[in-house]
Amino acid sequence: MSERKSAKTEHAHHHKHSKSNKVLRTVSFVLTPFLLLLFVFGLFSLALLKPYNNIKPYLDTVFNPENTLPDEGQISIYHSDDLELNVREIEIQEDETKDPEKHTIIYPYYGDRYGTLNIESVGMKDIPVYCGTTLDILELGAGWDYSSVFIGKVGRVVLWGHNHTWFYMLPQVQNGDIVTLETDYVKMTYIVKDRAVFHETDRTYTHTTPGEDHLTLGTCWNNGMLGMSVYRLGILCDLVSREWKEVEVPQE
């Protein structure tokens, strides 16, 4: 009786084990092709990533209306259009061996369309420059850093831009490239002298050196990858020329 019961138990155990093996084989048969397909899809996605990154700025420009140029009648996002222009006559001493020269500058309000940036060597053409560096401004174009000097004054001008839109091509800029920054009252022409990667808290490349004219163009830096980072890529430029325009100064 005991032997019969033992044989029955062993048969049941063998049957259960066989059933488990069958389920395992079935799962493996279904799951293995799925995992292989997922692996191949991952490799295919990585292969397409670089070409996609190359055309992403153009896709953003076409399909994202926030990256298109705003109407000239809506250049300010922080003040009403009926405010008067903040036009002032200032003295600029570009050369210490000469007397200061008087020129007219138009001070922007925060959020104003301030100027236009061009680096034709890498296809960065007619990039709008706005006064300020908040996220909503950087969606519209490059942002002028309020801690830097006003465009046209002696010192360092600092502009920031997103690395996935307006400043996407900034890493391609080379020493010797010409950069122009133009406003309604002055056209500044610079030459690229150097580049630097620095932490976001480092002010070495954004502070003004007394008596010297520089331009820093900055964007997030992830070793060439897109996205936010605590590191910045700075394109460092020296002034070549300053061309003033005729601006009517309102009477007091």
Phi, psi and omega in degrees: 000317180294321180294320180297318181294320179295320179294320179295319179295318180295321178296319180295319179296318179296320180295319180294319180295319178296321180295320179296318178297322180294318178296318180297318178295321180295314179297316180296321180297323181277318188285324183300311177300323180297316179294321177297318178297319179296320179295315179296319179297322178297316178296320180295320180295319178296323180294328181274348187298313182296311176301323179296318179298327180292327182258356184303316181301325180286325175295320178298318181295322183283316189259349180247104184296342180292340181266002179271159182293135178284164176296145182298334179281356182232041185282344180255135179246004182235348178217162182286155184288349183273000176289142180287152175295139179270081185258129181221148174267129183232166175255130179240125176249093181282332182230123183293343181275354182239161177290152177299147178254147179265130179220165182252133180236144176253109180282128181278153168275156181300126181098353179291150165290117191259323184188196182222134180250138177223131168227086190294336182297335180241015176078016176272095187242133174052047177282122181290140179245128180246158179276109181122167183225023177289163185300321181293326177290318182291345172286335183271336183170202175283154181241131176279127182285121184295343179277352178265176183284155174295146181300127182108330178281160179286130181143201181252125172266136181236127177239140176242153177203155178290141181281354180254359178228262190294325181254027181300323183270002183303320179298343181276351181293138182243158174303136181097346178293149181263134180237130176243141178228113189238135175240186179286349184237348180202151173241120180256130178244128183236163172236137181287127182249330186195175174219158181209146172249125186216160179289151183300338179271353182278123182257011183303320187257011179237353179272163182266134172267120184308131176080002181241148180250119180223164173225130173244126175252119187237149177206166177296148183228121178234046183056041177093349179272158180278163176116171181286155182200162175273358179252151182235144170262125178244127172264119189256125187234150174250148181289137174257312181207157178230114183247111182277150179248160177283124179229132180281126180268121180299142178285137179292000000 
